[in-house]
Amino acid sequence: MKLNRGKQESSEGSEGPKGKMTLPLALVALISAFGSSFQYGYNVSVINSPAPYMQEFYNRTYLDRTGVPMDSSFQTLLWSLTVSMFPLGGLFGSLMVWPMVNNCGRKGTLLINNLFSIAAAVLMGTSELAKTFEVIILSRVVMGIFAGLASNVVPMFLGEMSPKNLRGAIGVVPQLFITIGILAAQILGLNSILGNAEGWPVLLGLTGIPSLLQLLTLPFFPESPRYLLIQKGNEEQARRALQRLRGREDVDDEIQEMYQEDRSEKEEGQFSVLSLFTFRGLRWQLISIIVMMAGQQLSGVNGVFYYADRIFESAGVQSSSIQYVTVSIGAINVVMTLLAVFIVESLGRRILLLAGFLLCSASCAILTLALNLQTTVSWMSYLSIVCVIAYIIGHAIGPSPIPAVMITEMFLQSSRPAAFMVGGSVHWLSNFTVGLVFLYMEAGLGPYSFLIFCAICVATMLYIFFVVPETKNKTFMEINRIMAKRNKVEVQESKELKDSYPLGKQEEKKALSSSEM
């Protein structure tokens, strides 16, 4: 009888009062995404356009110091370092997530993180004046650390603040701002704006402005209510934060759900990365985030962007116009990610992931064929362009935004920081690997490189189809119960049901009256 009552209440909880988008919730999502996620995207793309002018600066500085021109192989090495230090820094940043969010809080970590970005922006902006290219390489590492922290902490922060019926949509907002950052860097990097010999230091230095704005505005918004209650044990602050975010006084349902989550985790305590790998109750969640994060980066998105310029050139686009075509691709990326914000709550996470990886795998397969035949069949060049656009649409609606949302949803408060640390490390390590290996793959395999990406997309899609559950409109505890069955930890689930809703007197009366009916 008790078990049935627990199930009944659980199902009622899943239909409970729906949270609405309030002004404080919208503002905190926009400020944290613009101040952090935007810059991740901006710095991914910012050095592409001014690359020739920056390399010329490296060469000129070296000549002034030594009196001899820089060797071409040394210049290639320096430029490779400039590009690859960003994802390497991202890996270091991901390794800092777990200790920082547990000790400084989610909001506190974002505020501290701004100092990395502002310092790097000042150094990069003044590098030409100071006649030092080493500072640019160092600043790329620092910006990578910033991006590594931002790419993990912002989805965690917003996921913990959002009501369950808006968690997916708000969880996609960071990825939307990453694509806006990429587009902003592409537009500002046009030769006619800042992508020229005089403008590139300003282009690199602009990255500090969003951080400065976040540093000035984010302190006026609340910390994650789940962090305040579950980790800090401060119900009063958590209640006040929730009331402000929800725009209503009655937040008892969410407070009780947090207490329920807290009780179910008390025995385990805070998870370290090591304990996360050895705990049987989180086995499939951990495997799932590793597969999704690796699939996201190893699916070839960087390869497609790398090939895009060459594909457009072979289709007859003038070389002077290619940068404008690149901007239009960036705009498509933004529009499709914006679409994902609006459809993720109606269609669900699984559908977007499966449809996204399916479209990416089909695009890679057809692109391989089109690239091989474009010298013999004239219209194949146009098919290549269609494939590039289709791939970007597929990646933007699912593989890019959804995995970070799933990390927030598949883990409870005690294990979430360690899970983001693992997911973030896999993301940046895979990103770094693709950057390192792709040029060799392209040299050895040519267009057939995309068949490898196609296989990775198909493998990731099959894993999601068979293993990853739908998490739309479910509480963290409900998702935990679904995964508990897959992990075969039935005892934990029955214990949670038995302990369900040990509420105050008024709520107990409601529960009793509903069970009698």
Summary of the structure (lengths in Angstrom):
residues: 517
radius of gyration: 24.3
end to end distance: 12.6
largest distance: 91.1
contacts: 1891
relative contact order: 0.14
helix: 79%
strand: 0%
